[in-house]
Amino acid sequence: MKAIVQDRYGPSDVLRLGEVDPPVAAAGEVLVRVHAASVNARDWHVMRGDPYVARMAFGLGAPKVRVRGTDFAGRVEAVGAGVTGFRPGDEVFGEIDAAFAEYVRIPATGPLAIKPANLTFEQAAALPTAANTALMGLRDAARVTAGQHVLINGASGGVGTFAVQIAKAFGARVTAVCSTRNLDLVRSLGADRVIDYTREDFTLGADRYDVVFDLVGNHALADCRRVLTPAGALVLSGGGVSEGGSLFGPVRLIARARVVSRFVRHRVLALVAVPSRKNLETLGELFESGAVTPVIDRTFPLSDGAEAVRYLEMDHARAKVVITV
């Protein structure tokens, strides 16, 4: 089958369209014919082996998993022995390594769920990693409740566009931070106030927030904490490459957050989003209700998978980038 493969670390030209053996559903597994997959920051981090410390997980000399991608949507092609929750023909979406390919296999008990009927395959493929990160950051880490004031730094990105909408669905008042070109997009998602970071530094403002959800990592922890209410929460996810460089990346920022949280009154939390079937089902309900809608910047065919990853990494893509298969 065709897939986007990688045999060494480097820029996007290390990715190529190649032929690999198609997967076969073993006992307890589901084989899915992929119709769409989405690109995440994780894909270009694995592509480059950056930060270097992450190569202990990715693979020291080259990626352990040759095929890139994690988020997908498609139709169930076959099921292995003992699978009862899915059947051939079901339209599904989920998260598993090697998603930039014509087929993926995934444990039936893994992060796999029935696709919301009102979403296209492209829209459903945009959900798993980014929307799950937004959900866990707001619901589980920050414990957002109706009436709270939430600031989202990096509101026009893949996670950010979902975070704005999910926070609104929870009944929060949302202030969103993004660049000039994305102001209208973020407003259209329901943000109550939008800050253009090229003109205003939210950490110097007079407003105070119950939650700061930082998806960029471009401000010191002390500066973010300064704009929190006394019982506020600072949730960190992604970003931080400039903080730790190519050696440690966001790992250094996460470690600092865990140390700081022991000595301050605020909750300072470094989010580690875990793939979850239950969370995908919760997200499916939000999307079926119309409370949240995926935003797609561009789509690329599988043959241009390398360009899709390059576009996300280098061209400051808005919201999600999707690959059609």
Number of C-alpha atoms within 10 A of each C-alpha: 11 17 27 25 25 24 16 16 22 17 16 19 12 15 25 19 18 14 12 15 9 15 14 17 20 17 13 15 21 28 25 30 22 27 23 29 37 32 31 22 16 17 18 23 19 25 27 20 27 21 18 18 15 18 19 11 12 18 15 14 12 18 22 14 15 18 22 26 28 22 27 39 34 29 21 23 19 20 25 18 11 11 17 10 11 18 16 13 13 16 23 23 32 29 26 19 16 22 27 30 30 23 25 26 25 22 18 22 14 16 20 26 27 21 25 21 13 13 15 14 24 24 23 30 32 29 30 28 27 24 24 22 25 26 22 18 26 23 15 12 22 23 12 21 16 12 13 17 23 29 31 27 25 24 33 28 24 30 26 28 30 27 34 30 26 25 27 21 16 17 15 23 23 24 24 29 27 21 16 13 11 17 19 11 17 27 15 10 21 20 26 16 14 22 21 16 15 10 9 11 12 21 17 11 10 8 12 19 23 24 29 25 29 26 22 19 21 15 15 12 17 10 12 22 23 16 22 23 15 14 11 22 25 26 22 26 22 21 19 23 20 14 17 16 15 16 15 18 21 23 21 15 24 21 11 14 19 14 12 17 15 11 10 10 13 19 23 26 20 23 19 14 17 12 18 19 20 13 20 25 17 15 21 24 14 17 20 16 12 11 13 23 19 21 20 18 14 15 19 19 14 24 18 17 30 23 17 22 28 20 16 24 18 9 9 11 18 20 24 27 24 29 27 23 23
